[in-house]
């Protein structure tokens, strides 16, 4: 590929930290459009992207340790998840768009790095010796790439903050991911309790084990328990970690279905609606008002609990009492929706639950 004239491709990556100890890097490059290119525009396939990652405790001194140097050879991936230690570090990410070649021969482009798609490796070319050197994962190549004519460059520093050994995220209705960020590869025991029970003398509702080496994140399925408030306890053999799970997705589905039923019907009557339709519509709106009143109270109590116990991974009696209050409200909402039968026509074909959340009166 010949040297590129303007307009040139603008290199760009986006980075973020991901639960379970990953840096997620995405290619966000705007590839140039110009008649100079064979197809009228530059292509991602013209390049291999070399990504080097370094880390620092203070964002001043970076270590350049080989362990944190990553090579991304590629045939068109645009997103990479890179495993990192679960330690608060500043990570310096440098990306180099290197011309793609099918074989490494002389002459090519002096003082540059190329990506050989034949063997999937990056090579540097020394103009003085005419020798190509395989870029390995041991040498720190960032200074070489910075000082030589690698085609395009992009640099970003990202701070990864570890707030907890474990993170619970929602996967689907009644399903959650346990992201293990403990830097402890031993198997963990997890147990699920109701908020008003003691984890020391009560049988759990659910329990099991997971291996963070093989399953991280681990999928926790609470479908058999249904809507409610639960406390998860994770035991690594030395200490345990506790956290509340608010699970009321079936109620949310029911509420959303009722809103659609009221606002999105095919009936367009206003003053000409018959008495039965008007009565049914009024009843639905009254039921929705009841549901919203309890639902809003639930959300308010959850937000207050999250704020008060931010960063605390244990359950004391006061916290357990708050969780029990929310669980009682969720139980009341279930009673309302079951009694009123407001979701008897709900379409659950695209909803991962066992059965509709409400019954017909």
N, C-alpha and C positions, 0 to 999 in steps of 0.2 A: 504494500500500500504506500502510495507516494505521500510526500509531506502535505499537510493540510493547510490551506489558506483560509482566511476569514470569510464568512462567519464561522467561528469554531464552536464545537460542542461545549456547553457549560456544565462542568462536572458538579454533582451534588449528591450527598447522601443524607438520610435522616436516621437518627439513632434514638433509642429509648431503652430503658431497663425493663426487663420482663421478670415476672415472678418466677421463682425457682432458680434464680441465679443465671440469667442470660442477658447478653447485650443483643438487641435486635437491630440490625443494620439493613436499611433499604436503599436501593439505587433510585434516586430521585432526579436523575440527570435529564436535562433538556438536550436532546440530540439535534444538532443543527440541520437545517434544510438549506440546500444550495445545489446548484447545477453541477458544481465541482464533483460531488459524490456520484458514484456510478448509478445509484437508484434515485437520485435527486435529493437524498437526505442521508445523514450519517446514521449508522446502525449500532446498536448495542453489541451486535455480533462482531464488530470490528475490533473489539477490545477484550482483554482479560483484565479484571480488576484485582489488583494486589492490595490487600488491606493489612496494615500493620497496627498492632495494638500494644500500648505501653500503659503502665499504671504508676500512680503516685499517691502517697498518703496526704500530701499537703498541696498538691497542684503546682509545686515549684520544682522539686527534684524528681525526675522520672528515672526508673531503674534500668530500662532497656534489657530486662531479663528475657532470655530466649523463650521461657515458658509462656510469656504473654505476647509473643510474635506469632500472628496468625497469617497463613497464606490462603487466599481464596482463589483457587483456580476455578474456572467456571465456563460452562457453555449455557449461558443465558439465565442463570438464576437471578432474581432481583431482590430477594430477601434472605438474610442469613441470621440464624440464632447461634451466638457464640457463647460457649460455656465459660463462666468466670467464677472465681471464688466468691463465696457469700460474705464478703468483707467490704466495709465502706472505703472505697478507693476512687480516685479520679482516674478515668481511663482516657488516654489520648488515642484517638482513632484517626489514622491517616489512610487515605485511599488514593491509589495511583491507577489511572486508566492507561494500560500498556497495549501497544499495537499487537494484534494477533497475527501470528505467522504459522505456517504449516511445517516449516523446518528451519533449523538454526544453521545458517550458512553465511559466509562472508562473500561479498560485502552486504551489510544491512545498514542500520542507522547507528552512527557512532555515539558512544556515551549515553546509552539508553537501556531501558529494560523492556523486554518483549515477552509476550505470552505465546508459548508453543502449544497449539491445540492438539498436535499429534501425540505428545506425551503428557500434556496437562501440567507442564512446569513453566516457571518463569526463569528467564536468563538475563544476566547483565553482560554488556559488551564493552570491553576495554579497547579503546581506539589505539592505544599505544602498543599493545601486544597483539591485537587482533584476535583475542581469545574470549570465548563465551564462558561464563561461570554460572553454574546452576545456583539459583537463589534457594537457600536451605532454610530450615526453621531454627537454626542455631545462631547464625550471625545476625547482628543488628543491621538491617539494611536501610533503615530510615535515613541516615545521613547520606548514604550513597544516592538514594532515590531523590532526596531533596536537592542535592548539588548537581545532579545530571539531568539530562533533557528528557526525563520521563514525560510523556505526552501531556497529561492533565493531572492536577492534584486537588485534593480537598482535605481539610483537616478540621477536627472538632474534638473538644474535650467534654466529657460527660461524667457527672458524679453519680455513683451508684451507692445508695444508702440502704443499709440493711436495718429494718425496723423490728423484725421479729424472726425467730427461728422457723416459724411456719406462717403461711398465708393461706386463708380460705377464700376461694373465689367461686362464683356461680358458674356452672357448666351448662345446665339446662334445668327444666322444672324438676324440683326435688333432687337435683344432682349437683355436687360440688367437687372442686378440685382441692386437694391438699398439696400445696407446694412446700416441699421440704427444703429449707435454706439453712439447716442447722450445722452444716459441715460435719455431720456425724452420719456415717454410712451404715450404721447398724440398723437392723430391722426395728420398726416402731410398732407399738400397740396402740390402736385407737379405740375409743369407747364413746358411745352416745348415751346421754342421760337427759331426763327431764330437768328443768331448772330448779325444782323444789326438792330434789333428792341429793343425798350425800354420795360422792363418788367413792367414799371409803367403805361403805357398808351396804350399798344397793347394787343389785344386778343391773347392768346396762341394758338399754333397749336394743342396741346393736354393738358389736365389737368385732375386731379382726386385726390383722397385721398387714403391713406393706413394707416393701424393700425399696428405699429411696434410690438405690443404684439401678434397679430395673424399672421402677415405676415412679417417676417424678416428672409431672404431677401424678398423684394417685386419685382415681375417680371414686368419690364417696357417694353412694346411692341411698337416699332416704325415702324412696318411693313408697316402700311398705309402711312408713310412719305417717306420711301425709303432712298436711299443714300443721304447724306448731312451732314452739320455741324449744331448741335443744342446746345442750352443752356438749361440746366435743372435748375429749381429753386425749392428749397424745403423750405416751410414756416411752422414753428412750432407754429405760433401765436405770437411770441415775436421777432423773427429775421428770416432772410432767408439766404440761402446758394446757391451759383451758381457755376456751373461747365460745361465746354464744353464736348460734346459727338461727337466724329468723327465716323461717320457711313458710311462706303463705302464697305460693305461686298459683295454686288452684283458685284461691279467692280472687287473686288479681285477674285471672282468666275470666272468671264469672263476672266480675265487675265490668271489665272491658266488653264482654259479650252483651251485658245489659245496656250499656251506653250505645253500642251499635244498634241494638234492637230498638231503642227509643228514637235515635237520631237518623238512622239509615234505612228506614223501611220504605217500601214502594208506595205506601199510602200517602196521597198528596192532599187529602181533604183538610180543611181548616174549620170552617163553620158548618160544613155539611156532614161531618163525621156522625155515624150513628151512636146511640147511647152506649151500646156494649163496647164499641171500640174506644170511646172516650173514657169509660170507666176503667177499662184494661190499661190504657195508656197512663191514666192518672195513678193507678195502683203501682205500675212499674216505676214511675217517677218518685212516688213516695218510698218505695223499697230502696231505690237508688239513694235517696236522701239519707235513709237509715244506714245503709252500707257506708256511705261517704263519711257520716258522722263518726262511726266506729273506726273506719279505716284511717281517717285523719288523726284520730287519737293514737292509734297504733304507730303511725309514722312519727308523730311527735315524741312518743316515749322512746322509740328506737333511737332517734337522733340524740335525745338527751342522754341516754345510756352510753352511746358511742362517744360522746364528748366527755362525759364525766370519767369514763374508764379508758380513755385513749392511752394506748401503750401498756395497759395492764392485762396480763394473761393469767388471771386467776379469778375465782368466783367466791366472794365473801357473802355473808348472809344478806346484806343490804342489796348487793347486786342481784343475788338470786331472787329476792323479793320483787325487784323491778322486772326481771325476766318473767316471773310468774304472772305478774299483772298483764304483760303483753300476751302471754300464752292464753290467759283467760279471755282477753278481748278477741283473739283469733278464734277461740272456741265459740264465742258468742256470734261472730260473723258467720262461722260455718253453720250454726243453728239457724240464723236468719235466712241464708241462701237455701238451705235444705227445706225449711218450712215453707218458704215462699215459692219455691220451684221456678225461680226467675231464669234459669239457664237450661231449660228443658230442650231447647233446640240448638244448643251450642254445637259447633263443628269442631271436633277434636282431632280431625285427620292430620293436622300439622302440629299438634301439641303433644309432647312426649309425656302423657300421663296415662294411667291405667284406665280410668273411666271419667265421664263428665263430673265436674265438681258439685253439681246440684241435681236434685231429683225433682220430678214432676209432682206437684201437690195432688 
